[in-house]
Amino acid sequence: MKLKYYIPLLKTFDLFKNLTEKDFYTFFNENNHRISNYPKKTLIYLQNEKCNTLDIILEGALLIQNVDENGNILTINIFETGSKIGGNLLFCDQNNYPMNVSSIEDSTLLHIKKDLILSLCQYNYHFLYEFMRDISNKAFMLGNKLKTISMKTIREQIIEFLTYEYFRQNSLKISLNMTKKEWAERLGIHRPSLSRELAKMQKEGLIEYDRNSITIKNKNIITK
């Protein structure tokens, strides 16, 4: 699959928007990048696998999950079209993926090798700035995720989720776009623990829920 078909799309991404079409043809060659397709539910990188490229999501979405020695799964994030992964690992002394990376839908990735990243950083200040900004944002996101998991109770995490979705959906009836198993993995807890807390909140008259939605019955739980 040739890069030229994706140049118009790439130029809409912050990382590449200051590069000209000529720049793409000058810097990109068959030895420093590749474009690959991954069907839905493909394990792209296994935990502890070496990171050798910066990956740009051209189409689809990727799921980042940590699996501990007991098989417990924690969903760290979902990245969609235009997102980048691997930039924070590529130049690291220990450049191993600390988590599994898989596709949650049919996906196409642009894999860029280290030498090309260095060349583009030296050539274009804007590319360098956006590359560093993305690394910083990823570090902040991960730190914030770990802080949330370690310091908040299950109920506090549920309320935080409901608050976010209440303002996003502008409704007291929150439509769920994931299973309870997927939700529990995002919170870093077991599904039975999530179900027990939801049942307690329903018994207390705070919410009503089914497999597809949660209705907030007591608006006082919404945090500002």
C-alpha positions in Angstrom: 0.0 0.0 0.0 1.6 3.3 -1.1 2.1 6.3 1.1 0.9 8.7 -1.7 -2.7 7.7 -1.1 -2.5 8.8 2.5 -0.6 12.0 2.1 -3.8 14.2 2.1 -4.9 12.5 5.3 -1.5 12.8 7.0 -1.4 16.5 6.2 -4.6 16.9 8.4 -2.7 15.5 11.4 -0.8 18.0 13.6 2.4 16.1 13.3 2.6 16.4 9.5 0.5 19.5 8.7 3.6 21.7 8.0 5.2 19.2 5.6 4.7 19.7 1.9 3.9 16.9 -0.5 7.4 17.2 -1.8 8.7 16.7 1.7 6.9 13.3 1.9 8.5 12.1 -1.3 11.9 13.5 -0.2 12.1 11.9 3.2 10.0 8.7 3.0 11.3 5.7 1.2 10.7 2.0 1.2 13.4 1.3 3.9 12.2 3.8 6.6 8.5 3.2 6.8 5.7 0.7 6.0 1.9 0.7 5.9 0.2 -2.4 7.4 -3.4 -3.6 7.7 -4.6 -5.3 10.9 -8.0 -7.1 11.1 -10.2 -6.5 14.1 -8.9 -8.2 17.4 -5.4 -8.6 16.1 -2.7 -8.5 18.8 -0.2 -6.1 17.2 2.3 -5.8 20.0 2.7 -8.2 22.9 3.7 -6.9 26.4 7.6 -6.7 26.5 7.9 -6.7 22.7 10.5 -4.2 21.4 9.2 -0.9 20.0 11.1 -0.1 16.8 8.7 2.4 15.1 6.5 5.3 15.7 3.0 4.2 14.6 0.3 6.5 13.2 -3.3 5.2 13.1 -4.5 5.9 9.5 -7.7 4.0 10.0 -9.4 2.2 12.9 -8.7 2.1 16.6 -6.2 0.5 19.0 -6.7 -0.8 22.5 -3.9 -0.5 25.1 -4.2 -3.0 28.0 -2.0 -4.2 30.8 -2.2 -7.8 31.9 -0.7 -8.7 35.3 0.8 -12.1 36.3 -2.7 -13.2 37.6 -4.4 -12.4 34.3 -6.1 -9.3 35.5 -6.7 -6.8 32.7 -6.5 -3.0 32.9 -7.5 -1.0 29.9 -5.3 2.1 29.8 -6.7 3.8 26.7 -8.2 3.6 23.3 -6.5 5.4 20.4 -8.3 6.3 17.2 -7.5 7.6 13.7 -4.7 10.3 13.9 -3.3 9.0 17.2 0.3 8.0 17.6 1.8 5.2 19.7 5.4 4.2 20.4 6.9 7.7 20.4 7.5 7.6 24.2 9.3 4.2 23.8 11.2 4.5 20.5 14.2 6.4 21.9 14.1 4.8 25.4 17.0 2.6 26.6 14.4 0.0 27.6 12.2 0.3 24.5 9.8 -2.6 25.4 6.1 -2.2 25.2 4.9 -2.4 28.9 1.4 -3.3 27.7 -0.5 -5.2 25.0 -1.6 -3.3 21.9 -4.5 -4.7 19.8 -6.9 -3.5 17.2 -10.6 -3.2 18.2 -11.6 -2.7 14.6 -10.0 -3.2 11.2 -7.1 -0.8 11.3 -4.3 0.6 9.1 -1.0 1.8 10.6 1.9 3.8 9.3 5.1 2.5 10.9 7.9 5.0 10.9 11.5 4.0 11.8 13.7 5.9 14.2 16.1 7.4 11.6 13.2 9.0 9.7 11.8 10.5 12.9 15.3 12.0 13.6 15.6 13.4 10.1 12.1 15.0 10.2 12.8 16.5 13.7 16.0 18.1 12.4 14.4 19.3 9.2 11.1 20.7 10.6 10.7 22.6 13.9 6.9 22.0 13.9 7.3 18.3 13.5 9.8 18.2 16.4 7.4 20.3 18.6 4.4 18.1 17.9 6.4 14.9 18.4 7.6 16.2 21.9 4.1 17.5 22.7 2.6 14.1 22.0 5.2 12.3 24.2 4.5 14.8 27.1 0.7 14.3 26.7 1.0 10.5 26.8 3.2 10.7 30.0 0.6 12.9 31.6 -2.3 10.7 30.6 -0.7 7.6 32.0 0.3 9.3 35.2 -3.3 10.6 35.6 -4.7 7.2 34.9 -2.6 5.5 37.5 -3.3 8.2 40.1 -7.1 7.7 39.4 -6.9 4.0 39.9 -4.7 4.1 43.0 -6.6 6.8 44.9 -10.3 6.5 44.1 -12.8 3.9 45.3 -14.9 1.9 42.8 -17.9 4.2 43.6 -15.9 7.3 43.0 -14.7 6.0 39.6 -18.3 5.1 38.6 -19.5 8.5 39.6 -16.7 10.1 37.7 -17.7 8.1 34.6 -21.4 9.0 35.0 -20.5 12.7 35.4 -18.4 12.8 32.3 -21.1 10.9 30.3 -23.9 13.1 31.7 -22.3 16.2 30.4 -21.3 14.5 27.1 -24.6 13.0 26.4 -26.7 15.8 28.0 -29.0 13.2 29.5 -29.7 11.5 32.9 -30.0 8.3 30.9 -26.5 7.3 30.0 -26.2 5.0 27.0 -23.4 2.5 27.5 -21.2 1.8 24.4 -19.3 -1.1 26.1 -19.9 -4.2 28.1 -19.5 -4.3 31.9 -16.4 -6.5 31.3 -14.9 -3.8 29.2 -15.9 -1.1 31.7 -14.4 -3.0 34.5 -11.1 -3.4 32.6 -11.0 0.4 32.0 -11.4 0.9 35.8 -8.8 -1.8 36.6 -11.2 -3.9 38.7 -13.0 -7.2 38.4 -16.4 -7.3 36.7 -18.1 -8.8 39.9 -16.8 -5.8 41.9 -18.3 -3.4 39.4 -21.6 -5.2 39.4 -21.8 -5.3 43.2 -21.2 -1.6 43.5 -23.8 -0.8 40.8 -26.3 -3.0 42.6 -25.6 -1.1 45.9 -26.1 2.2 44.2 -29.4 1.0 42.6 -30.6 -0.2 46.0 -29.8 3.2 47.5 -31.9 4.8 44.8 -29.0 6.6 43.2 -29.2 4.9 39.8 -31.1 2.3 37.7 -29.3 0.2 35.2 -29.6 -2.5 32.7 -27.1 -4.0 30.2 -27.4 -1.0 27.8 -27.8 2.1 30.0 -27.6 3.7 33.4 -30.2 6.2 34.5 -29.2 8.7 37.2 -32.0 8.9 39.7 -30.3 11.2 42.2 -28.7 14.1 40.4 -26.8 15.1 43.5 -24.2 12.4 42.7 -23.0 14.4 39.7 -19.8 16.2 40.5 -19.2 19.7 39.1 
